[in-house]
Amino acid sequence: MIEEKADLENQLTELTNQRNLELEADFMELKNGIEDLKKVLKNRLYPSKLFEMLEELTLPQVQFTGLDTDFPQAKLTLEAEAVDYTTLAKQMIVFEEDERIEKIGLSEVGLDLTGRVNSTLNIEINLDFLRP
């Protein structure tokens, strides 16, 4: 029995050494993404309405260069580019006045080489308008 125990311990050690921890972490991240997608589907959200809202509310002098969504938390992160600070402020006012938006925050404001204002907008949305 002692030999069998030692054999099993050796096999366990070999199997442990063969594990790919990075791949296991990727699978966990994939699992979390699938769970988030399930929540979205369960709540029957229609993300296309989100894009319609953004198109409707976006000022002509503002471009969004990045979008990150967290539907379970009802949060959006928009990478914005505006022609100047005044336009960025006006864009924030437009968002604040819309009933579909609960809260808006601004971070990472700066100028690029062309003089355009780059920033990150953190938005909390009311998910009710995304439901049928």
Order of alpha helices (4+ residues) and beta strands (2+ residues): alpha-alpha-alpha-beta-beta-alpha-beta-beta
